[in-house]
Amino acid sequence: MRRKDKEIADRTRLERILDRARVCRLGLVAEGPEGPSPYVVPVFFACRDGRLYVHCAQEGRKLELLASNPRVCVEVDELRDLVPAEKPCGFSSIFRSVIAFGTAALVEDPAAKREALDLLMEKYAGRRTGPGFEFSDATLQHTAVLEITLGQLTGKQSKQWEGEASP
């Protein structure tokens, strides 16, 4: 990382940012007539134990691309505020972000798929499954869940970020 003064190196802090972030951008490699090109899609996600979980349809571009190359890059961020300036190039922001590389695989086991969907419901609905959140067998059959095993994580935050000690 070029700006060591903004680097977040502590894995616990990086995982906390992953837990708090609401949207993940999933980067995949698309092979085209002109060679490889990036394909990025925003997804809802949840993390646990160095793994990131995403749900999606049983078919589509994400799954097609992952079938030929399971290597992915993910990015999450929190934007607290914009900092205006007199000159356009002087504008800044108060942010923190994480970029991670990993390998994606489909979750096939129904119990593991249910657990991943529980994590997503806990993150976005604020509770685990229960009344109104039971997953039927049909839902599990028609929902794909990706498990991304995270490898290298890097983080960055602006110097103005408050609420946590600087890296």
SEZA-168009 format. One record per residue: residue number from 1; residue in three letters; chain; x, y, z of N, C-alpha, C, O in turn. Coordinates in nm, 2 decimals. Example, Ala and Ser with C-alpha at 12.3 -4.5 7.8 and 13.67 -1.06 7.14 Angstrom:
BEGIN
[node 1, ALA, A, [1.32, -0.57, 0.78], [1.23, -0.45, 0.78], [1.32, -0.33, 0.78], [1.42, -0.33, 0.85]];
[node 2, SER, A, [1.28, -0.22, 0.71], [1.37, -0.11, 0.71], [1.29, 0.00, 0.79], [1.34, 0.11, 0.80]];
//
This chain:
BEGIN
[node 1, MET, A, [0.08, -0.12, 0.00], [0.00, 0.00, 0.00], [0.09, 0.12, 0.00], [0.18, 0.13, 0.08]];
[node 2, ARG, A, [0.06, 0.21, -0.09], [0.14, 0.34, -0.10], [0.13, 0.43, 0.02], [0.23, 0.48, 0.06]];
[node 3, ARG, A, [0.01, 0.45, 0.08], [0.00, 0.54, 0.19], [-0.01, 0.46, 0.32], [-0.12, 0.42, 0.37]];
[node 4, LYS, A, [0.11, 0.43, 0.37], [0.12, 0.35, 0.50], [0.05, 0.42, 0.61], [0.00, 0.35, 0.71]];
[node 5, ASP, A, [0.04, 0.55, 0.61], [-0.03, 0.62, 0.72], [-0.18, 0.60, 0.72], [-0.24, 0.63, 0.82]];
[node 6, LYS, A, [-0.23, 0.55, 0.61], [-0.38, 0.52, 0.61], [-0.41, 0.37, 0.62], [-0.52, 0.33, 0.62]];
[node 7, GLU, A, [-0.31, 0.29, 0.62], [-0.32, 0.14, 0.62], [-0.39, 0.09, 0.75], [-0.35, 0.13, 0.86]];
[node 8, ILE, A, [-0.48, -0.01, 0.73], [-0.53, -0.08, 0.84], [-0.47, -0.22, 0.82], [-0.51, -0.29, 0.73]];
[node 9, ALA, A, [-0.39, -0.27, 0.91], [-0.33, -0.40, 0.90], [-0.38, -0.50, 0.99], [-0.37, -0.62, 0.97]];
[node 10, ASP, A, [-0.45, -0.46, 1.10], [-0.50, -0.55, 1.20], [-0.62, -0.63, 1.15], [-0.72, -0.57, 1.11]];
[node 11, ARG, A, [-0.61, -0.76, 1.14], [-0.71, -0.85, 1.08], [-0.85, -0.83, 1.16], [-0.95, -0.83, 1.10]];
[node 12, THR, A, [-0.84, -0.82, 1.29], [-0.97, -0.80, 1.37], [-1.04, -0.67, 1.32], [-1.16, -0.67, 1.31]];
[node 13, ARG, A, [-0.97, -0.56, 1.30], [-1.03, -0.44, 1.26], [-1.08, -0.45, 1.12], [-1.19, -0.40, 1.08]];
[node 14, LEU, A, [-1.01, -0.52, 1.03], [-1.05, -0.55, 0.89], [-1.18, -0.63, 0.89], [-1.28, -0.59, 0.82]];
[node 15, GLU, A, [-1.19, -0.73, 0.98], [-1.31, -0.81, 0.98], [-1.43, -0.73, 1.04], [-1.54, -0.75, 1.00]];
[node 16, ARG, A, [-1.40, -0.64, 1.13], [-1.51, -0.55, 1.19], [-1.57, -0.46, 1.08], [-1.69, -0.44, 1.07]];
[node 17, ILE, A, [-1.48, -0.41, 0.99], [-1.53, -0.33, 0.88], [-1.62, -0.42, 0.79], [-1.72, -0.37, 0.74]];
[node 18, LEU, A, [-1.57, -0.54, 0.76], [-1.65, -0.63, 0.68], [-1.79, -0.66, 0.74], [-1.89, -0.66, 0.68]];
[node 19, ASP, A, [-1.79, -0.67, 0.88], [-1.92, -0.69, 0.95], [-2.01, -0.57, 0.94], [-2.13, -0.59, 0.93]];
[node 20, ARG, A, [-1.96, -0.45, 0.94], [-2.04, -0.33, 0.94], [-2.09, -0.29, 0.80], [-2.19, -0.23, 0.78]];
[node 21, ALA, A, [-2.01, -0.32, 0.70], [-2.04, -0.27, 0.56], [-2.17, -0.33, 0.51], [-2.20, -0.45, 0.54]];
[node 22, ARG, A, [-2.24, -0.26, 0.44], [-2.38, -0.30, 0.39], [-2.37, -0.36, 0.25], [-2.45, -0.45, 0.22]];
[node 23, VAL, A, [-2.28, -0.32, 0.17], [-2.27, -0.37, 0.03], [-2.13, -0.41, 0.00], [-2.03, -0.34, 0.04]];
[node 24, CYS, A, [-2.12, -0.52, -0.07], [-1.99, -0.57, -0.11], [-1.99, -0.57, -0.27], [-2.09, -0.60, -0.33]];
[node 25, ARG, A, [-1.88, -0.53, -0.32], [-1.86, -0.53, -0.47], [-1.77, -0.65, -0.50], [-1.66, -0.66, -0.45]];
[node 26, LEU, A, [-1.83, -0.74, -0.57], [-1.77, -0.87, -0.61], [-1.71, -0.86, -0.75], [-1.78, -0.84, -0.84]];
[node 27, GLY, A, [-1.58, -0.87, -0.75], [-1.51, -0.86, -0.88], [-1.47, -1.00, -0.93], [-1.41, -1.08, -0.86]];
[node 28, LEU, A, [-1.50, -1.03, -1.06], [-1.48, -1.15, -1.12], [-1.40, -1.13, -1.25], [-1.39, -1.01, -1.30]];
[node 29, VAL, A, [-1.35, -1.23, -1.32], [-1.28, -1.22, -1.44], [-1.37, -1.27, -1.55], [-1.42, -1.39, -1.55]];
[node 30, ALA, A, [-1.40, -1.19, -1.65], [-1.48, -1.23, -1.77], [-1.38, -1.25, -1.89], [-1.31, -1.16, -1.92]];
[node 31, GLU, A, [-1.39, -1.37, -1.95], [-1.31, -1.39, -2.07], [-1.39, -1.35, -2.19], [-1.50, -1.40, -2.21]];
[node 32, GLY, A, [-1.33, -1.26, -2.27], [-1.40, -1.21, -2.39], [-1.32, -1.22, -2.51], [-1.20, -1.27, -2.50]];
[node 33, PRO, A, [-1.37, -1.18, -2.62], [-1.29, -1.19, -2.75], [-1.16, -1.11, -2.75], [-1.07, -1.14, -2.82]];
[node 34, GLU, A, [-1.16, -1.01, -2.66], [-1.04, -0.92, -2.65], [-0.95, -0.96, -2.53], [-0.86, -0.89, -2.50]];
[node 35, GLY, A, [-0.98, -1.08, -2.47], [-0.91, -1.12, -2.35], [-0.98, -1.10, -2.22], [-1.10, -1.06, -2.23]];
[node 36, PRO, A, [-0.91, -1.12, -2.11], [-0.98, -1.11, -1.98], [-1.02, -0.96, -1.95], [-0.95, -0.87, -1.98]];
[node 37, SER, A, [-1.14, -0.95, -1.89], [-1.18, -0.81, -1.85], [-1.25, -0.83, -1.71], [-1.31, -0.93, -1.68]];
[node 38, PRO, A, [-1.25, -0.72, -1.63], [-1.32, -0.73, -1.50], [-1.47, -0.72, -1.52], [-1.52, -0.66, -1.61]];
[node 39, TYR, A, [-1.54, -0.79, -1.42], [-1.68, -0.78, -1.41], [-1.71, -0.76, -1.26], [-1.67, -0.84, -1.18]];
[node 40, VAL, A, [-1.77, -0.65, -1.22], [-1.80, -0.62, -1.08], [-1.95, -0.60, -1.06], [-2.02, -0.54, -1.14]];
[node 41, VAL, A, [-2.00, -0.67, -0.95], [-2.14, -0.66, -0.92], [-2.15, -0.64, -0.77], [-2.09, -0.70, -0.69]];
[node 42, PRO, A, [-2.25, -0.54, -0.73], [-2.27, -0.52, -0.59], [-2.36, -0.64, -0.54], [-2.45, -0.68, -0.60]];
[node 43, VAL, A, [-2.33, -0.68, -0.42], [-2.40, -0.79, -0.36], [-2.42, -0.77, -0.21], [-2.34, -0.70, -0.14]];
[node 44, PHE, A, [-2.53, -0.83, -0.15], [-2.54, -0.84, 0.00], [-2.46, -0.95, 0.04], [-2.44, -1.05, -0.03]];
[node 45, PHE, A, [-2.40, -0.95, 0.16], [-2.31, -1.05, 0.21], [-2.30, -1.06, 0.36], [-2.35, -0.97, 0.43]];
[node 46, ALA, A, [-2.25, -1.16, 0.41], [-2.22, -1.18, 0.55], [-2.09, -1.25, 0.56], [-2.05, -1.33, 0.47]];
[node 47, CYS, A, [-2.02, -1.23, 0.67], [-1.89, -1.30, 0.70], [-1.89, -1.38, 0.83], [-1.96, -1.34, 0.92]];
[node 48, ARG, A, [-1.80, -1.48, 0.82], [-1.78, -1.55, 0.95], [-1.65, -1.64, 0.92], [-1.64, -1.70, 0.82]];
[node 49, ASP, A, [-1.56, -1.63, 1.02], [-1.44, -1.72, 1.02], [-1.36, -1.72, 0.89], [-1.32, -1.82, 0.84]];
[node 50, GLY, A, [-1.34, -1.60, 0.84], [-1.26, -1.58, 0.72], [-1.33, -1.62, 0.59], [-1.26, -1.64, 0.49]];
[node 51, ARG, A, [-1.46, -1.63, 0.60], [-1.54, -1.67, 0.48], [-1.65, -1.56, 0.46], [-1.71, -1.52, 0.56]];
[node 52, LEU, A, [-1.67, -1.53, 0.34], [-1.77, -1.44, 0.30], [-1.88, -1.51, 0.22], [-1.85, -1.59, 0.14]];
[node 53, TYR, A, [-2.01, -1.49, 0.26], [-2.12, -1.56, 0.20], [-2.21, -1.46, 0.12], [-2.24, -1.35, 0.17]];
[node 54, VAL, A, [-2.25, -1.51, 0.00], [-2.33, -1.43, -0.09], [-2.44, -1.52, -0.14], [-2.42, -1.64, -0.17]];
[node 55, HIS, A, [-2.57, -1.47, -0.15], [-2.67, -1.55, -0.21], [-2.70, -1.50, -0.35], [-2.68, -1.38, -0.37]];
[node 56, CYS, A, [-2.75, -1.58, -0.44], [-2.78, -1.54, -0.57], [-2.87, -1.64, -0.64], [-2.91, -1.74, -0.58]];
[node 57, ALA, A, [-2.91, -1.61, -0.76], [-2.99, -1.70, -0.84], [-2.91, -1.83, -0.88], [-2.79, -1.83, -0.87]];
[node 58, GLN, A, [-2.98, -1.93, -0.91], [-2.92, -2.05, -0.95], [-2.85, -2.05, -1.09], [-2.77, -2.14, -1.13]];
[node 59, GLU, A, [-2.87, -1.94, -1.16], [-2.81, -1.92, -1.29], [-2.78, -1.77, -1.31], [-2.84, -1.69, -1.25]];
[node 60, GLY, A, [-2.69, -1.74, -1.40], [-2.66, -1.60, -1.43], [-2.51, -1.58, -1.45], [-2.43, -1.68, -1.44]];
[node 61, ARG, A, [-2.48, -1.46, -1.48], [-2.34, -1.43, -1.52], [-2.24, -1.46, -1.41], [-2.13, -1.51, -1.44]];
[node 62, LYS, A, [-2.27, -1.43, -1.29], [-2.17, -1.46, -1.18], [-2.13, -1.60, -1.18], [-2.02, -1.64, -1.17]];
[node 63, LEU, A, [-2.23, -1.69, -1.18], [-2.20, -1.83, -1.17], [-2.13, -1.88, -1.30], [-2.04, -1.97, -1.29]];
[node 64, GLU, A, [-2.17, -1.83, -1.41], [-2.10, -1.87, -1.54], [-1.95, -1.83, -1.53], [-1.86, -1.91, -1.56]];
[node 65, LEU, A, [-1.92, -1.71, -1.48], [-1.78, -1.66, -1.47], [-1.70, -1.74, -1.36], [-1.59, -1.78, -1.38]];
[node 66, LEU, A, [-1.77, -1.77, -1.25], [-1.70, -1.85, -1.14], [-1.67, -1.99, -1.19], [-1.58, -2.05, -1.14]];
[node 67, ALA, A, [-1.75, -2.05, -1.28], [-1.73, -2.18, -1.32], [-1.60, -2.19, -1.40], [-1.53, -2.30, -1.40]];
[node 68, SER, A, [-1.56, -2.08, -1.47], [-1.43, -2.09, -1.54], [-1.32, -2.03, -1.46], [-1.20, -2.06, -1.49]];
[node 69, ASN, A, [-1.34, -1.95, -1.36], [-1.24, -1.89, -1.28], [-1.29, -1.86, -1.14], [-1.36, -1.75, -1.13]];
[node 70, PRO, A, [-1.26, -1.94, -1.04], [-1.32, -1.91, -0.90], [-1.25, -1.80, -0.82], [-1.29, -1.77, -0.71]];
[node 71, ARG, A, [-1.14, -1.74, -0.88], [-1.07, -1.64, -0.81], [-1.15, -1.51, -0.81], [-1.20, -1.47, -0.92]];
[node 72, VAL, A, [-1.16, -1.44, -0.70], [-1.24, -1.32, -0.69], [-1.17, -1.21, -0.61], [-1.07, -1.24, -0.54]];
[node 73, CYS, A, [-1.22, -1.09, -0.63], [-1.17, -0.98, -0.54], [-1.30, -0.92, -0.49], [-1.40, -0.90, -0.56]];
[node 74, VAL, A, [-1.30, -0.88, -0.36], [-1.41, -0.81, -0.30], [-1.37, -0.68, -0.25], [-1.26, -0.66, -0.20]];
[node 75, GLU, A, [-1.46, -0.58, -0.24], [-1.44, -0.45, -0.19], [-1.56, -0.41, -0.11], [-1.67, -0.42, -0.16]];
[node 76, VAL, A, [-1.54, -0.36, 0.01], [-1.64, -0.30, 0.09], [-1.59, -0.16, 0.14], [-1.47, -0.14, 0.16]];
[node 77, ASP, A, [-1.68, -0.07, 0.17], [-1.64, 0.05, 0.23], [-1.75, 0.12, 0.31], [-1.87, 0.08, 0.30]];
[node 78, GLU, A, [-1.71, 0.21, 0.39], [-1.80, 0.29, 0.47], [-1.76, 0.43, 0.44], [-1.64, 0.47, 0.46]];
[node 79, LEU, A, [-1.85, 0.51, 0.40], [-1.83, 0.65, 0.37], [-1.91, 0.73, 0.47], [-2.03, 0.73, 0.48]];
[node 80, ARG, A, [-1.83, 0.80, 0.56], [-1.90, 0.88, 0.67], [-1.94, 1.01, 0.62], [-2.04, 1.06, 0.66]];
[node 81, ASP, A, [-1.85, 1.08, 0.54], [-1.88, 1.22, 0.50], [-1.79, 1.26, 0.39], [-1.68, 1.20, 0.36]];
[node 82, LEU, A, [-1.83, 1.36, 0.31], [-1.75, 1.43, 0.21], [-1.69, 1.55, 0.28], [-1.76, 1.62, 0.36]];
[node 83, VAL, A, [-1.57, 1.59, 0.24], [-1.50, 1.70, 0.30], [-1.48, 1.80, 0.18], [-1.39, 1.78, 0.10]];
[node 84, PRO, A, [-1.56, 1.91, 0.17], [-1.55, 2.00, 0.06], [-1.42, 2.09, 0.08], [-1.37, 2.10, 0.19]];
[node 85, ALA, A, [-1.38, 2.14, -0.04], [-1.26, 2.23, -0.04], [-1.29, 2.34, -0.14], [-1.38, 2.34, -0.22]];
[node 86, GLU, A, [-1.21, 2.45, -0.13], [-1.22, 2.56, -0.22], [-1.19, 2.51, -0.37], [-1.26, 2.56, -0.46]];
[node 87, LYS, A, [-1.09, 2.43, -0.38], [-1.05, 2.38, -0.51], [-1.10, 2.24, -0.54], [-1.10, 2.16, -0.44]];
[node 88, PRO, A, [-1.15, 2.21, -0.66], [-1.21, 2.08, -0.69], [-1.12, 1.97, -0.65], [-1.17, 1.87, -0.59]];
[node 89, CYS, A, [-0.99, 1.97, -0.68], [-0.91, 1.86, -0.64], [-0.87, 1.85, -0.50], [-0.79, 1.77, -0.45]];
[node 90, GLY, A, [-0.92, 1.95, -0.42], [-0.89, 1.95, -0.27], [-1.00, 1.87, -0.20], [-0.98, 1.85, -0.08]];
[node 91, PHE, A, [-1.11, 1.83, -0.26], [-1.21, 1.76, -0.19], [-1.16, 1.63, -0.14], [-1.06, 1.57, -0.20]];
[node 92, SER, A, [-1.22, 1.58, -0.03], [-1.17, 1.46, 0.03], [-1.30, 1.39, 0.09], [-1.41, 1.43, 0.07]];
[node 93, SER, A, [-1.27, 1.28, 0.16], [-1.38, 1.21, 0.22], [-1.33, 1.14, 0.35], [-1.21, 1.12, 0.37]];
[node 94, ILE, A, [-1.43, 1.11, 0.44], [-1.40, 1.04, 0.56], [-1.45, 0.90, 0.53], [-1.57, 0.88, 0.52]];
[node 95, PHE, A, [-1.36, 0.80, 0.52], [-1.39, 0.67, 0.48], [-1.30, 0.57, 0.54], [-1.20, 0.60, 0.61]];
[node 96, ARG, A, [-1.34, 0.44, 0.53], [-1.26, 0.33, 0.55], [-1.30, 0.22, 0.46], [-1.42, 0.21, 0.42]];
[node 97, SER, A, [-1.21, 0.13, 0.41], [-1.24, 0.03, 0.31], [-1.16, -0.09, 0.33], [-1.05, -0.09, 0.39]];
[node 98, VAL, A, [-1.20, -0.20, 0.28], [-1.13, -0.33, 0.28], [-1.14, -0.39, 0.14], [-1.24, -0.39, 0.07]];
[node 99, ILE, A, [-1.02, -0.43, 0.09], [-1.02, -0.51, -0.03], [-0.96, -0.65, 0.00], [-0.86, -0.66, 0.08]];
[node 100, ALA, A, [-1.02, -0.75, -0.05], [-0.98, -0.89, -0.02], [-0.98, -0.97, -0.14], [-1.06, -0.95, -0.23]];
[node 101, PHE, A, [-0.89, -1.07, -0.15], [-0.88, -1.16, -0.26], [-0.92, -1.30, -0.20], [-0.90, -1.33, -0.08]];
[node 102, GLY, A, [-0.98, -1.38, -0.28], [-1.03, -1.51, -0.24], [-1.07, -1.60, -0.35], [-1.05, -1.57, -0.47]];
[node 103, THR, A, [-1.12, -1.72, -0.31], [-1.17, -1.82, -0.40], [-1.32, -1.85, -0.36], [-1.35, -1.87, -0.25]];
[node 104, ALA, A, [-1.40, -1.85, -0.47], [-1.54, -1.88, -0.45], [-1.58, -2.02, -0.48], [-1.53, -2.08, -0.58]];
[node 105, ALA, A, [-1.68, -2.07, -0.41], [-1.73, -2.21, -0.44], [-1.88, -2.21, -0.40], [-1.92, -2.14, -0.31]];
[node 106, LEU, A, [-1.96, -2.28, -0.47], [-2.10, -2.30, -0.44], [-2.11, -2.38, -0.31], [-2.04, -2.48, -0.30]];
[node 107, VAL, A, [-2.20, -2.34, -0.23], [-2.23, -2.42, -0.11], [-2.34, -2.52, -0.15], [-2.45, -2.49, -0.19]];
[node 108, GLU, A, [-2.31, -2.65, -0.14], [-2.40, -2.76, -0.18], [-2.48, -2.82, -0.07], [-2.60, -2.85, -0.09]];
[node 109, ASP, A, [-2.42, -2.83, 0.05], [-2.48, -2.89, 0.16], [-2.60, -2.80, 0.21], [-2.58, -2.69, 0.24]];
[node 110, PRO, A, [-2.72, -2.86, 0.22], [-2.84, -2.78, 0.27], [-2.82, -2.72, 0.40], [-2.86, -2.61, 0.43]];
[node 111, ALA, A, [-2.76, -2.79, 0.50], [-2.74, -2.73, 0.63], [-2.64, -2.62, 0.63], [-2.67, -2.52, 0.70]];
[node 112, ALA, A, [-2.54, -2.63, 0.55], [-2.44, -2.52, 0.54], [-2.50, -2.40, 0.46], [-2.48, -2.28, 0.50]];
[node 113, LYS, A, [-2.59, -2.43, 0.37], [-2.66, -2.32, 0.29], [-2.75, -2.25, 0.39], [-2.76, -2.13, 0.38]];
[node 114, ARG, A, [-2.83, -2.32, 0.47], [-2.92, -2.26, 0.57], [-2.84, -2.18, 0.67], [-2.89, -2.07, 0.70]];
[node 115, GLU, A, [-2.73, -2.22, 0.71], [-2.65, -2.14, 0.81], [-2.60, -2.01, 0.74], [-2.60, -1.91, 0.81]];
[node 116, ALA, A, [-2.56, -2.02, 0.62], [-2.51, -1.90, 0.55], [-2.63, -1.80, 0.53], [-2.61, -1.68, 0.55]];
[node 117, LEU, A, [-2.75, -1.85, 0.50], [-2.86, -1.77, 0.48], [-2.90, -1.71, 0.62], [-2.95, -1.59, 0.62]];
[node 118, ASP, A, [-2.89, -1.79, 0.72], [-2.91, -1.73, 0.86], [-2.82, -1.61, 0.89], [-2.86, -1.52, 0.95]];
[node 119, LEU, A, [-2.69, -1.63, 0.85], [-2.60, -1.52, 0.87], [-2.64, -1.39, 0.80], [-2.63, -1.28, 0.85]];
[node 120, LEU, A, [-2.69, -1.41, 0.67], [-2.74, -1.29, 0.60], [-2.86, -1.23, 0.66], [-2.87, -1.11, 0.67]];
[node 121, MET, A, [-2.95, -1.31, 0.71], [-3.07, -1.26, 0.78], [-3.03, -1.19, 0.91], [-3.09, -1.09, 0.94]];
[node 122, GLU, A, [-2.94, -1.24, 0.98], [-2.89, -1.18, 1.10], [-2.83, -1.04, 1.07], [-2.85, -0.95, 1.15]];
[node 123, LYS, A, [-2.75, -1.04, 0.97], [-2.69, -0.91, 0.93], [-2.79, -0.80, 0.89], [-2.79, -0.69, 0.93]];
[node 124, TYR, A, [-2.88, -0.84, 0.80], [-2.97, -0.74, 0.73], [-3.10, -0.73, 0.80], [-3.17, -0.62, 0.79]];
[node 125, ALA, A, [-3.15, -0.83, 0.87], [-3.28, -0.82, 0.94], [-3.26, -0.80, 1.09], [-3.35, -0.77, 1.17]];
[node 126, GLY, A, [-3.14, -0.82, 1.14], [-3.11, -0.80, 1.28], [-3.14, -0.92, 1.37], [-3.13, -0.91, 1.49]];
[node 127, ARG, A, [-3.17, -1.03, 1.31], [-3.20, -1.15, 1.39], [-3.18, -1.27, 1.30], [-3.19, -1.27, 1.18]];
[node 128, ARG, A, [-3.16, -1.38, 1.36], [-3.15, -1.51, 1.29], [-3.29, -1.55, 1.25], [-3.39, -1.49, 1.29]];
[node 129, THR, A, [-3.30, -1.66, 1.17], [-3.43, -1.70, 1.12], [-3.52, -1.74, 1.24], [-3.47, -1.78, 1.35]];
[node 130, GLY, A, [-3.64, -1.73, 1.22], [-3.75, -1.75, 1.32], [-3.88, -1.73, 1.25], [-3.89, -1.76, 1.13]];
[node 131, PRO, A, [-3.98, -1.68, 1.32], [-4.11, -1.66, 1.26], [-4.09, -1.57, 1.14], [-4.04, -1.45, 1.15]];
[node 132, GLY, A, [-4.14, -1.61, 1.03], [-4.13, -1.54, 0.90], [-4.00, -1.56, 0.83], [-3.99, -1.51, 0.71]];
[node 133, PHE, A, [-3.91, -1.62, 0.88], [-3.78, -1.64, 0.81], [-3.74, -1.78, 0.80], [-3.62, -1.81, 0.78]];
[node 134, GLU, A, [-3.83, -1.87, 0.80], [-3.79, -2.01, 0.78], [-3.76, -2.04, 0.64], [-3.83, -1.98, 0.55]];
[node 135, PHE, A, [-3.66, -2.11, 0.61], [-3.63, -2.14, 0.47], [-3.68, -2.28, 0.43], [-3.64, -2.38, 0.49]];
[node 136, SER, A, [-3.78, -2.28, 0.34], [-3.83, -2.41, 0.29], [-3.73, -2.48, 0.21], [-3.63, -2.43, 0.16]];
[node 137, ASP, A, [-3.76, -2.61, 0.19], [-3.67, -2.69, 0.11], [-3.67, -2.64, -0.03], [-3.56, -2.64, -0.10]];
[node 138, ALA, A, [-3.78, -2.59, -0.08], [-3.79, -2.54, -0.22], [-3.70, -2.41, -0.23], [-3.64, -2.39, -0.33]];
[node 139, THR, A, [-3.71, -2.32, -0.12], [-3.62, -2.20, -0.13], [-3.48, -2.24, -0.13], [-3.40, -2.18, -0.21]];
[node 140, LEU, A, [-3.44, -2.34, -0.05], [-3.30, -2.38, -0.05], [-3.26, -2.44, -0.18], [-3.14, -2.42, -0.23]];
[node 141, GLN, A, [-3.35, -2.51, -0.25], [-3.32, -2.57, -0.38], [-3.30, -2.47, -0.49], [-3.22, -2.48, -0.58]];
[node 142, HIS, A, [-3.37, -2.35, -0.47], [-3.37, -2.25, -0.58], [-3.28, -2.13, -0.55], [-3.28, -2.03, -0.62]];
[node 143, THR, A, [-3.21, -2.14, -0.44], [-3.12, -2.03, -0.40], [-2.98, -2.08, -0.41], [-2.94, -2.19, -0.35]];
[node 144, ALA, A, [-2.89, -2.01, -0.47], [-2.75, -2.05, -0.47], [-2.68, -1.96, -0.37], [-2.71, -1.85, -0.34]];
[node 145, VAL, A, [-2.58, -2.02, -0.30], [-2.50, -1.95, -0.20], [-2.36, -1.97, -0.23], [-2.31, -2.09, -0.25]];
[node 146, LEU, A, [-2.29, -1.86, -0.24], [-2.14, -1.87, -0.27], [-2.07, -1.85, -0.14], [-2.10, -1.77, -0.05]];
[node 147, GLU, A, [-1.96, -1.93, -0.12], [-1.87, -1.92, 0.00], [-1.74, -1.87, -0.06], [-1.68, -1.94, -0.14]];
[node 148, ILE, A, [-1.70, -1.76, -0.02], [-1.57, -1.70, -0.06], [-1.47, -1.72, 0.05], [-1.48, -1.65, 0.16]];
[node 149, THR, A, [-1.37, -1.80, 0.03], [-1.26, -1.81, 0.13], [-1.17, -1.70, 0.11], [-1.10, -1.69, 0.01]];
[node 150, LEU, A, [-1.16, -1.61, 0.21], [-1.08, -1.49, 0.20], [-0.93, -1.52, 0.23], [-0.90, -1.59, 0.32]];
[node 151, GLY, A, [-0.85, -1.47, 0.14], [-0.70, -1.48, 0.16], [-0.65, -1.34, 0.21], [-0.67, -1.30, 0.33]];
[node 152, GLN, A, [-0.58, -1.28, 0.13], [-0.52, -1.15, 0.16], [-0.62, -1.04, 0.18], [-0.71, -1.02, 0.09]];
[node 153, LEU, A, [-0.62, -0.97, 0.29], [-0.71, -0.85, 0.31], [-0.62, -0.73, 0.33], [-0.52, -0.74, 0.40]];
[node 154, THR, A, [-0.66, -0.62, 0.27], [-0.59, -0.49, 0.30], [-0.70, -0.39, 0.33], [-0.81, -0.40, 0.28]];
[node 155, GLY, A, [-0.66, -0.30, 0.42], [-0.76, -0.19, 0.46], [-0.70, -0.06, 0.46], [-0.58, -0.04, 0.46]];
[node 156, LYS, A, [-0.79, 0.04, 0.44], [-0.74, 0.18, 0.44], [-0.85, 0.27, 0.50], [-0.97, 0.24, 0.49]];
[node 157, GLN, A, [-0.80, 0.37, 0.57], [-0.90, 0.47, 0.63], [-0.84, 0.61, 0.62], [-0.72, 0.63, 0.62]];
[node 158, SER, A, [-0.93, 0.70, 0.61], [-0.89, 0.84, 0.61], [-0.84, 0.88, 0.75], [-0.88, 0.82, 0.85]];
[node 159, LYS, A, [-0.75, 0.98, 0.75], [-0.70, 1.03, 0.88], [-0.81, 1.09, 0.97], [-0.80, 1.09, 1.09]];
[node 160, GLN, A, [-0.92, 1.13, 0.91], [-1.02, 1.20, 0.98], [-1.12, 1.10, 1.04], [-1.21, 1.14, 1.12]];
[node 161, TRP, A, [-1.11, 0.97, 1.02], [-1.21, 0.87, 1.07], [-1.20, 0.88, 1.22], [-1.10, 0.87, 1.28]];
[node 162, GLU, A, [-1.32, 0.90, 1.28], [-1.33, 0.90, 1.43], [-1.40, 0.78, 1.48], [-1.47, 0.71, 1.41]];
[node 163, GLY, A, [-1.38, 0.75, 1.61], [-1.44, 0.64, 1.67], [-1.35, 0.52, 1.69], [-1.39, 0.42, 1.76]];
[node 164, GLU, A, [-1.24, 0.51, 1.62], [-1.14, 0.41, 1.63], [-1.01, 0.47, 1.63], [-0.99, 0.57, 1.56]];
[node 165, ALA, A, [-0.92, 0.41, 1.70], [-0.78, 0.46, 1.69], [-0.72, 0.44, 1.55], [-0.77, 0.36, 1.48]];
[node 166, SER, A, [-0.63, 0.53, 1.52], [-0.57, 0.52, 1.39], [-0.49, 0.39, 1.38], [-0.45, 0.34, 1.48]];
[node 167, PRO, A, [-0.47, 0.34, 1.25], [-0.40, 0.22, 1.23], [-0.26, 0.23, 1.29], [-0.18, 0.13, 1.28]];
//
